[in-house]
Amino acid sequence: MKRLRVLNVEDNPDDSLLIRRELHKAGYDLVFERVETAEQMGAALDRSEWDVVISDYSLPRFSVPEALTLIAERGLDLPFILISGVLTEEKAVSLVGARASDYLLKCNLARLGPAVRRILQESELKNESSLTKDALEQEIAAREEERRRIARELHDEAGQLLTSLLARARVIEEAASLQAAKTQAGALRELTAETMDSISRLALGLHPTVLDDLGLSAALEAYVDEYEKSHGIEVDADIEPIRPAQLNQKIQLGIFRIVQEALTNIAKHATAGMVSVKLGIAGGQFLVLRISDNGSGFDVELARNGEAARGHYGLRSMRDRASLIGAQLEIQSRPGSGTSVVLTVPLKSNRQRPSKANGQ
């Protein structure tokens, strides 16, 4: 039987018993509480979580609009079903439009089970839609942040280098002698090489072509080398060779982006002097990535649930990416104690045998 938590707003115990019987007949295992005043309902809403509110329309000391207001004041989005023996259709429609989910006549309680089932399904779809919207908004915010970063680097680094190239070319053009022109040409060649390195680094950040050509391990080694040079943070890298057949291209790219995000977070927030990146196979069934730093650390629960979560696009992005590739992500940190990010990814051979993993 499916568990159902019902808050029943009803002054008549016999009518409440009829509601319980209909829901039991519909296959629900009930957590059921009856209230008949605003004070009782407010206390029940504050004390427990509920799946649905089922309310009589005619209450001597309470009203349906008051009940709906109590729910709204707490920011709850609870399905609300009206039951009445005297409610006109016109009045019922107005209340349903004002936040109630459905209404039933007491002479037709057989509809209660199907009505609850339909309303709960609609509520689940609504919640899924809301979660999808939140995830989309987070992804858009993360992409915008990445675009701002690339724009800054293009302006500050590549732009300055190209400006310097133009200046050097002008000096060569105006050189008084061949020897002076040759000297400036040598400097121009070095500056061109520096510009090419800068553009290659930016391209690696946008999409790692080495990942397509040589695979995950080579791409991570290249990125870690560039990270050390760019940020001046020492990286202890222990990256085991991973055969392309063990992970498909989508999963390899997801892992690479998680490494990017984790190392970017360290450079921006951790004030770390040392980073460890380890990638290897555990038990022949899982790829395990561990990224640790000796930086400032943070409160993981606060970052996940509190006001601070609004600024932690990097953490949310890593979790979203891990979910998309069927991986498990664990973040371990405490203020003043550094941070570890552990990603566990099933290998192809393990993904193909889910029934064994479940003991079937």
Secondary structure, DSSP 8 states (H G I E B T S, - for coil): -EEEEEEEE-S-HHHHHHHHHHHHHTTEEEEEEEE-SHHHHHHHHHHS--SEEEEES--SS--HHHHHHHHHHTT----EEEEESS--HHHHHHHHHTT--EEEEGGGGGGHHHHHHHHHHHHHHHHHHHHHHHHHHHHHHHHHHHHHHHHHHIIIIIHHHHHHHHHHHHHHHT-SSHHHHHHHHHHHHHHHHHHHHHHHHHHHHH--HHHHHH-HHHHHHHHHHHHHHHH--EEEEEE----GGGS-HHHHHHHHHHHHHHHHHIIIII--SEEEEEEEEETTTEEEEEEEE-S----HHHHHHSGGGGG-HHHHHHHHHHHHTT-EEEEEE-TTS-EEEEEEEE-HHHHT-HHHHTT-
